């Protein structure tokens, strides 16, 4: 008997059907990364989706200030973010705390 393909299942959520969809932008370079740098998150995008209504409830963006890298021209071209913009952002730990407290990251998937 051939294997049966798994079918996606929509699970009823205890938190009212709301889920957080997270997307991150990170520092990047065309070609090799400069010596001594690492790719760091510079923006956390969050969209709250109501699965029952099948619609977006809200959108949020949190800028994150990089510590061990800078936003390259290539990165700005890809993300639209500049070094000056991310310099106004939160440190990574504060951004994570904001996700947990203001956006319910610990209470819903």
C-alpha positions in Angstrom: 0.0 0.0 0.0 1.5 3.4 -0.9 2.2 5.9 1.9 -0.6 8.4 2.6 0.5 12.0 2.5 0.0 13.9 5.7 -2.7 16.5 5.7 -2.4 19.8 7.5 -4.6 20.1 10.5 -5.9 23.3 12.0 -5.9 22.9 15.7 -8.3 24.9 17.9 -6.1 27.1 20.1 -6.9 27.8 23.8 -5.8 31.4 23.4 -8.7 32.3 21.0 -7.1 31.3 17.8 -4.4 34.0 17.7 -0.9 33.2 16.6 2.3 35.3 16.3 4.1 35.1 13.0 7.7 36.3 13.4 10.1 37.4 10.7 13.6 38.7 11.3 16.0 40.7 9.3 19.7 40.4 10.0 23.0 42.1 9.0 24.3 40.7 5.7 27.0 41.4 3.1 27.5 40.7 -0.5 30.1 37.9 -0.7 32.2 37.2 2.4 31.4 38.6 5.8 34.0 41.2 7.0 36.5 39.7 9.5 35.4 40.0 13.1 31.7 40.5 12.3 28.7 38.2 12.8 25.3 38.3 11.3 23.0 39.9 13.9 19.2 40.5 14.0 18.4 44.1 13.2 14.6 43.9 13.0 12.0 41.6 14.4 8.7 41.7 12.5 5.6 40.4 14.2 2.2 39.8 12.7 -0.7 38.6 14.9 -3.0 36.4 12.9 -6.5 35.3 14.0 -6.8 31.8 12.7 -10.6 31.6 13.2 -11.2 34.7 11.2 -8.3 34.0 8.8 -7.1 37.6 9.0 -4.2 39.7 10.2 -5.0 41.4 13.5 -1.9 43.6 13.8 1.6 44.2 12.6 4.6 45.4 14.6 8.3 46.0 13.9 11.0 46.2 16.5 14.4 47.6 15.5 17.4 45.9 17.1 20.7 47.6 17.5 23.6 45.4 16.3 26.7 45.2 18.5 29.2 43.2 16.5 28.4 44.3 12.9 27.2 47.2 10.9 24.5 47.5 8.2 26.1 47.3 4.8 24.9 49.0 1.7 24.0 45.5 0.4 21.9 44.9 3.6 20.1 48.3 3.2 19.4 47.4 -0.4 17.8 44.0 0.7 16.0 45.2 3.9 15.5 48.9 3.4 17.1 49.4 6.9 20.0 51.8 7.4 22.6 51.9 10.1 21.2 55.2 11.4 17.7 53.5 11.8 19.0 50.5 13.7 21.2 52.7 15.9 17.9 53.9 17.4 16.8 50.3 18.1 16.7 48.3 21.3 19.4 45.9 22.4 18.5 42.3 21.6 17.6 41.3 25.2 15.3 44.3 25.5 13.6 43.4 22.1 13.0 39.9 23.4 11.5 41.2 26.6 9.2 43.5 24.6 8.1 40.6 22.5 7.2 38.6 25.7 5.5 41.4 27.6 3.8 43.6 25.0 3.0 41.1 22.3 2.2 37.9 24.2 5.1 35.9 22.8 5.0 33.6 25.7 1.3 33.0 25.7 0.5 32.1 22.1 2.4 30.2 19.4 
